[in-house]
Amino acid sequence: MNVLRKSILIGFTVLGMAAAQAQDTAPPAGRHGAAVNKEQMQAKMAEMFAKRQARMHELLKLTTQQESAWATYQAAIAPAATGGTLPDRAAIAKMSAPDRMAKMLDLSKQHQARMEAHLAALTTFYGQLTAEQKAIFDDHSMGGAHGGHAGPRGGWHGHRD
């Protein structure tokens, strides 16, 4: 009986030490358990955007006449330096339900206005491309066979159908 108690006590001690060690070595958890630093994340996203755009530029083999249209398009679609317009969670939590809904609706309208500006820039640039370049652009841009934003759950923008 005494041996059983000692074994159980040793087992709990080992489990407790392992749990304490795991807490000491784990990174601070953010969304999806990853360590999150807003500035680092924005820098990483900007770097990924630049790489995608450089790859697209390389694939399109733009003429000198198309380069100015490309530059205008890039300036119009460049991600905002602020990284988004999400409000402070603490401030949102203090709002009433109708105020929260109004805030979300306002943010949605801002997002739609940015998308409309992107569409206008895309339409203007796309009109400058040859048929072959359009096929490449279609294939390698958002939603195309080689482009897009398939997330961890798959699908366009990470959403399932």
ZIWOKA-V934084 format. One record per residue. N is the residue number from 1. RES is the residue in one small letter. PSI is psi as a letter, one per 30 degrees, with the letter a starting at -180 (none if undefined). NEAR is the number of other ideal C-beta (glycine too) atoms within 8 Angstrom. Layout:
N/RES/PSI/NEAR
N/RES/PSI/NEAR
This chain:
1/m/e/4
2/n/e/5
3/v/e/6
4/l/e/7
5/r/e/8
6/k/e/8
7/s/e/8
8/i/e/8
9/l/e/8
10/i/e/8
11/g/e/8
12/f/e/8
13/t/e/8
14/v/e/8
15/l/e/8
16/g/e/8
17/m/e/8
18/a/e/8
19/a/e/8
20/a/e/8
21/q/e/8
22/a/e/8
23/q/e/7
24/d/e/6
25/t/f/5
26/a/k/7
27/p/l/5
28/p/k/6
29/a/k/7
30/g/b/8
31/r/k/5
32/h/g/4
33/g/g/5
34/a/l/8
35/a/k/7
36/v/k/8
37/n/j/6
38/k/e/7
39/e/e/6
40/q/e/7
41/m/e/10
42/q/e/10
43/a/e/8
44/k/e/8
45/m/e/10
46/a/e/9
47/e/e/8
48/m/e/8
49/f/e/10
50/a/e/8
51/k/e/8
52/r/e/9
53/q/e/9
54/a/e/8
55/r/e/9
56/m/e/11
57/h/e/9
58/e/e/7
59/l/e/8
60/l/f/12
61/k/i/5
62/l/k/9
63/t/l/5
64/t/e/5
65/q/f/6
66/q/f/11
67/e/e/9
68/s/e/7
69/a/e/10
70/w/e/12
71/a/e/8
72/t/e/11
73/y/e/12
74/q/e/9
75/a/e/7
76/a/e/10
77/i/f/8
78/a/k/7
79/p/k/7
80/a/k/6
81/a/f/5
82/t/f/5
83/g/g/9
84/g/l/5
85/t/g/7
86/l/k/4
87/p/l/8
88/d/k/5
89/r/e/6
90/a/e/6
91/a/e/8
92/i/e/10
93/a/f/6
94/k/f/5
95/m/l/9
96/s/l/5
97/a/e/6
98/p/e/6
99/d/e/8
100/r/e/10
101/m/e/8
102/a/e/8
103/k/e/11
104/m/e/8
105/l/e/8
106/d/e/8
107/l/e/11
108/s/e/8
109/k/e/8
110/q/e/9
111/h/e/9
112/q/e/8
113/a/e/8
114/r/e/8
115/m/e/8
116/e/e/8
117/a/e/9
118/h/e/10
119/l/e/8
120/a/e/9
121/a/e/12
122/l/e/10
123/t/e/8
124/t/e/11
125/f/e/12
126/y/e/9
127/g/f/6
128/q/f/8
129/l/l/11
130/t/l/5
131/a/e/6
132/e/e/6
133/q/e/11
134/k/e/10
135/a/e/8
136/i/e/10
137/f/e/12
138/d/e/8
139/d/e/10
140/h/g/11
141/s/a/10
142/m/k/7
143/g/f/6
144/g/l/10
145/a/e/4
146/h/g/5
147/g/a/10
148/g/a/9
149/h/h/7
150/a/k/8
151/g/a/9
152/p/f/4
153/r/f/7
154/g/l/7
155/g/l/10
156/w/k/9
157/h/g/8
158/g/g/10
159/h/k/8
160/r/l/5
161/d/none/3
